[in-house]
Amino acid sequence: MVIERKWRKWLLFYLPMAFFIVFTLFPFYWMAVTAVRPDGELYRTWRQASATPFWTLEPTLEHFKGLLQTTKFPHWLWNTMLIAIVSTVISLVCGMFAGYALARLKFRGSEFLGTAIFVTYLVPQTLLFIPLADIIRDMHLGNTPWALMLTYPTFLIPFCTWLLMGYFKTIPKELEECARIDGATRFGAMVRIIFPVAIPGILSAGIFAFTLSWNEFIYALIFMSSAELKTVPVGVVSELIRGDIFFWGQLMAGALLGSIPVALVYSFFVEYYVTGLTGSVKG
Amino acid sequence: MANVTIRKLNKNYENGFHAVKDVNLEVRDKEFMVLVGPSGCGKTTTLRMVAGLEEVTSGEILIGTDVVNDLPPMDRNIAMVFQNYALYPHKSVYQNMAFGLQMRKYPKEEIEQRVREAADILGIGPLLERKPRQLSGGQRQRVAVGRAIVRHPEVFLFDEPLSNLDAQLRVQMRVELKRLHERLETTAIYVTHDQVEAMTLGDRVVVMKDGWVQQVGEPLELYEKPANRFVAGFIGSPAMNFVDVTISDTGGALWVDAGGLRLKVPPQMVERVRTHAGKRATLGMRPEALHLANGSDHADFCFDTAVDVVEPLGNEILINFRAGGAAMVTRVDPSVRVKAHQNIRVALDPQRVHFFDGTNGAAI
């Protein structure tokens, strides 16, 4: 893209980009500033002359301390991590096998099945929680992590299957055919050749699944009731908003700490998830 | 004994497409058989059925004396080289070559020995620790061939292995493959759409079109005695010149006419062509069967025309012209000097003339 004059580049590229960056990152900035702003500053009006809305003059860690010591935040963090990892693993395993079958095996009804799996992803959780609540209650899984680890796959598996199916389709068929001639069984070719080659796609599906699971709210709200077992999104909202009092400092500290794991996961694996979205390498 | 027998082989796809029609082939032990034809002629489908990668609709495939229709690819003792190499991208060259032997539980020492031996033959010894993405196209091709060699199979199957290489590399690899086959003395079936590869590599060549076998024979036999118009036009470059003619019998001699062109049927062909007197036929003459007329050419086999385009190739000159309503080419010595639109007299070598039936294209 060659834009001849500098002012055009500024107008058409830099300015919109700057606007977009500010628009996207401002909430995080605000969250970070609020988390370190002392209570005194937080609950003052902005109309004062000495108001500094965009930065704080006396940063403090009292909200973080309060969050970690007086609430069950560490429990919530652990719960969310455990549930996210387990449900991601379950969904990835199912998604890998289902995605492979739909991408490679020709059997009657494979197209219908693929569409059906994808359609289940479209059913909103706000509707699905009702029958799921019945099942959870009948199986006495209520208020246990298993309630979430087994219900999250209802939306994670379709997503993983769909993503991995698309990714597997970009891997040349000749690789498996060669493996089969070399002496691998169909299953062996899948596990030894296709899965290693598909690692970018699998990581990409895993990252998305992890994120979806981490941020999930409805099922966590409905199926978990004790304070120790809650996940971060639910715990932060239910314990830090008492009645009509919002403990903004701790709320923002909780939100900040809660988004760090996902940000870390993304930053370490960003190149994988890009290739996962665009397809595998041929050769 | 690793001969491959194919009997009445047919392949029908679910959508009704009949890709391979009643193919019968006998590949002899240690023979290098080439399947050649235009895209969609069924050659790759036939190869894949021999490999076990496609289901056979009807017919039998035998390797040696065993019918292999129901055997999975890994039990047929074959090795295949694919057009896009199909190297395992996450494995090193060594691991790529060793994979087949590891699957069959060969001892480590033997795997090591076989891989190094194949690497030496192909000159890829220094590349053993590299990954495929660090290799050039020619190197990847060699690794793909090496992976097939280490298995010591009974039959090698090649699916257009040189198509992805640039022209110069293709010529070089062609020679290497031929040398390799002479060294390894293993039966090989090779699929290509390039008739030059077919002619240079094959002990025998099978020409296919639309799922049917058109002709099987040694390369020169296909060149000098094509069974039909398709084979005549497919083999040889530049292609044979074709003119649609009517054959007329003028009491004793047979002549062919085509819009201004009038030539006598050579005496040795009269018997065969007489049955088609009064009908339409196709006259075929290879570019080297035509030359610029000199005094010794008989007038019955000459005609006048004007030069259309001159293509100097260095070792020869191709002269394009029109006669009898058809575009034709002749090859001449590079010392000949002709210009476009120049009038020339072209003579035909009566010993090298072909006739094909006007309706079904069969050689007369």
Interface residues (C-beta under 8 A of the other chain):
Chain A: P172 E174 L175 E177 C178 A179 R180 I181 D182 G183 A184 G188 I193 P196 V197 I199 V281 K282 G283
Chain B: A51 G52 L53 P72 P73 M74 I78 A79 M80 F82 Q83 N84 Y85 A86 L87 Y88 P89 H90 F99 G100 M103 R104 P132 R133 R140 R147 R151
